[in-house]
Amino acid sequence: MTPEHTRHIESRSGVAPDQGGDARPDPHPTRRGLLVGVSLAGLGGALAGCSTSAVPYGANEAGAGPGAQGPGGMASSGAMPSTGALPGPGGAMQSSPAPAKAKVTGMVLGAASEIPVGGGKIYSTAKVVVTQPASGQYKAFSAICTHVGCTMSEVADGTIDCPCHGGQFKITNGAVVAGPPPSPLPARQVKVVDGQVVLL
């Protein structure tokens, strides 16, 4: 084999023939072979770190879903358990303060206990009348008569009464019972919150 032929074989395969013509690995691998080997090793390491198993939406870095329990019974997401308890000194759990009551927006008219069952109460400032046809059942209507706009004067005998022309309306639904009013009293919305009647 000629020296030129030997150099040509070495440059193409990275393997040098020995004196007997048998191929043997070149002790000096080519740069391309070295880079290919390094990149394949890096790719294998990267693939080994990947997982093909299904991961729930919102999972943490460990692949655990929200609310999953980790070691020691703690949530594995790193978040505090939602039990309303906070860790105290020495890791003991302490109760957190009770959440604040939700505020109801509206005008507080007065105590619900002031409205008699089978009757009602007129709130002149708010121009509303609140009735209690049955125990615990509260109804509210405009306190302005639909005839000529007078304000109601009293609630008696199951009716809401207008002082101007004798108009009377039912405490259950505001419908006209007597007098010249052409239409029922418009309904208003109220809610009892902590024993108080609130106009919504």
Secondary structure per residue as TSV (DSSP state, phi and psi in degrees):
chain	resnum	aa	ss	phi	psi
A	1	M	-	360.0	135.1
A	2	T	-	-81.9	156.8
A	3	P	H	-59.7	-37.2
A	4	E	H	-64.4	-40.9
A	5	H	H	-65.0	-38.0
A	6	T	H	-64.1	-45.3
A	7	R	H	-61.5	-37.9
A	8	H	H	-66.3	-40.9
A	9	I	H	-65.6	-42.8
A	10	E	H	-62.3	-42.9
A	11	S	H	-69.6	-29.2
A	12	R	H	-85.7	-37.0
A	13	S	H	-112.9	-15.6
A	14	G	S	72.8	11.0
A	15	V	E	-119.8	130.4
A	16	A	E	-101.9	134.8
A	17	P	E	-73.0	144.9
A	18	D	-	-84.1	-176.7
A	19	Q	T	-61.2	-30.7
A	20	G	T	-84.6	1.3
A	21	G	S	93.2	-5.2
A	22	D	-	-80.0	145.0
A	23	A	E	-79.5	139.6
A	24	R	E	-137.0	150.2
A	25	P	E	-60.3	140.1
A	26	D	-	-75.6	129.4
A	27	P	S	-67.8	-12.5
A	28	H	S	-118.8	87.9
A	29	P	-	-65.5	154.9
A	30	T	-	-70.6	161.2
A	31	R	H	-63.2	-40.3
A	32	R	H	-62.7	-44.1
A	33	G	H	-63.7	-38.8
A	34	L	H	-64.6	-45.2
A	35	L	H	-65.1	-40.0
A	36	V	H	-63.3	-42.0
A	37	G	H	-64.0	-42.7
A	38	V	H	-66.2	-43.1
A	39	S	H	-68.0	-35.7
A	40	L	H	-67.0	-37.9
A	41	A	H	-65.6	-40.7
A	42	G	H	-65.5	-39.4
A	43	L	H	-65.3	-40.7
A	44	G	H	-62.4	-40.2
A	45	G	H	-66.0	-39.9
A	46	A	H	-66.4	-42.0
A	47	L	H	-67.2	-33.5
A	48	A	H	-65.4	-30.3
A	49	G	H	-80.6	-12.9
A	50	C	-	-88.4	152.1
A	51	S	-	-121.1	141.2
A	52	T	-	-103.2	5.2
A	53	S	S	-75.5	153.8
A	54	A	-	-66.8	138.2
A	55	V	-	-120.4	130.1
A	56	P	-	-66.9	153.7
A	57	Y	T	-61.6	135.5
A	58	G	T	81.9	14.9
A	59	A	-	-69.3	154.1
A	60	N	-	-84.6	-173.0
A	61	E	T	-63.0	-25.8
A	62	A	T	-82.8	-4.1
A	63	G	S	88.6	5.9
A	64	A	-	-86.2	137.6
A	65	G	-	-74.5	167.8
A	66	P	T	-59.4	134.8
A	67	G	T	83.7	-2.5
A	68	A	-	-69.7	144.9
A	69	Q	B	-91.4	131.6
A	70	G	-	-101.5	-161.1
A	71	P	G	-62.5	141.3
A	72	G	G	77.4	8.5
A	73	G	G	80.0	5.0
A	74	M	-	-86.4	151.7
A	75	A	B	-62.1	132.3
A	76	S	T	-77.4	-6.0
A	77	S	T	-77.3	-6.6
A	78	G	S	89.9	-7.9
A	79	A	-	-83.3	156.6
A	80	M	-	-70.9	146.8
A	81	P	-	-63.6	144.1
A	82	S	S	-89.8	54.7
A	83	T	S	-99.8	-1.1
A	84	G	S	81.3	9.5
A	85	A	E	-111.6	147.2
A	86	L	E	-118.4	145.4
A	87	P	E	-70.3	134.5
A	88	G	-	-105.2	-167.0
A	89	P	G	-59.4	137.7
A	90	G	G	75.2	11.1
A	91	G	G	84.3	-1.0
A	92	A	-	-68.7	146.8
A	93	M	E	-89.1	135.2
A	94	Q	E	-119.7	148.4
A	95	S	E	-71.8	139.0
A	96	S	-	-85.4	159.3
A	97	P	-	-62.8	150.8
A	98	A	-	-63.7	142.3
A	99	P	-	-63.8	148.1
A	100	A	-	-66.9	147.0
A	101	K	-	-69.5	143.0
A	102	A	-	-67.3	134.1
A	103	K	-	-84.7	136.8
A	104	V	-	-98.3	125.0
A	105	T	-	-82.4	137.1
A	106	G	S	151.6	-176.7
A	107	M	E	-101.8	124.6
A	108	V	E	-76.7	121.4
A	109	L	E	-88.1	-41.3
A	110	G	E	163.7	-174.1
A	111	A	E	-73.3	138.1
A	112	A	G	-65.0	-26.9
A	113	S	G	-67.5	-16.0
A	114	E	G	-79.0	-11.1
A	115	I	S	-98.3	112.6
A	116	P	-	-72.3	147.7
A	117	V	T	-67.1	131.4
A	118	G	T	83.5	4.3
A	119	G	-	-138.5	-151.1
A	120	G	E	-172.0	-177.1
A	121	K	E	-141.4	139.7
A	122	I	E	-99.8	128.9
A	123	Y	E	-108.9	95.9
A	124	S	T	-62.7	-41.0
A	125	T	T	-61.1	-43.2
A	126	A	T	-85.0	-7.6
A	127	K	T	55.5	47.8
A	128	V	E	-140.1	149.2
A	129	V	E	-121.0	132.6
A	130	V	E	-114.4	129.4
A	131	T	E	-117.4	163.6
A	132	Q	E	-133.8	80.7
A	133	P	E	-58.8	-36.8
A	134	A	E	-134.8	159.6
A	135	S	T	-56.7	122.9
A	136	G	T	81.8	-0.6
A	137	Q	E	-107.1	109.8
A	138	Y	E	-108.0	133.2
A	139	K	E	-123.3	150.7
A	140	A	E	-137.5	144.8
A	141	F	E	-141.3	162.7
A	142	S	E	-63.2	141.2
A	143	A	S	-92.5	11.1
A	144	I	B	-101.4	122.0
A	145	C	-	-62.8	140.8
A	146	T	T	-80.3	-0.4
A	147	H	T	-81.7	-72.9
A	148	V	T	-127.3	11.6
A	149	G	-	89.4	19.7
A	150	C	-	-72.9	155.1
A	151	T	B	-88.2	137.6
A	152	M	-	-58.0	149.2
A	153	S	-	-109.4	-30.2
A	154	E	E	-159.8	164.4
A	155	V	E	-122.6	117.6
A	156	A	E	-153.5	144.9
A	157	D	T	52.9	38.4
A	158	G	T	80.7	9.3
A	159	T	E	-131.0	155.7
A	160	I	E	-101.7	121.8
A	161	D	E	-108.3	138.0
A	162	C	-	-99.8	133.5
A	163	P	T	-80.2	-13.6
A	164	C	T	-78.6	-53.6
A	165	H	T	-133.0	20.5
A	166	G	-	79.7	19.3
A	167	G	-	-69.3	139.3
A	168	Q	E	-134.2	143.6
A	169	F	E	-132.4	145.8
A	170	K	E	-67.8	142.5
A	171	I	T	-75.8	-16.1
A	172	T	T	-82.6	-36.6
A	173	N	T	-142.4	1.5
A	174	G	-	77.5	10.1
A	175	A	-	-70.7	150.7
A	176	V	E	-70.6	129.0
A	177	V	E	-105.1	-40.8
A	178	A	E	-151.8	162.1
A	179	G	S	89.3	-173.1
A	180	P	S	-86.6	-3.9
A	181	P	-	-54.8	132.0
A	182	P	S	-80.5	-17.3
A	183	S	S	-149.4	162.1
A	184	P	-	-67.8	166.8
A	185	L	-	-71.8	133.9
A	186	P	-	-63.9	137.0
A	187	A	E	-73.5	147.1
A	188	R	E	-123.2	163.0
A	189	Q	-	-106.6	129.4
A	190	V	E	-131.6	160.1
A	191	K	E	-144.4	141.0
A	192	V	E	-93.5	118.9
A	193	V	E	-126.2	119.1
A	194	D	T	51.9	41.8
A	195	G	T	79.8	3.8
A	196	Q	E	-111.2	141.3
A	197	V	E	-87.1	123.2
A	198	V	E	-115.8	126.6
A	199	L	E	-84.0	119.6
A	200	L	-	-85.8	360.0
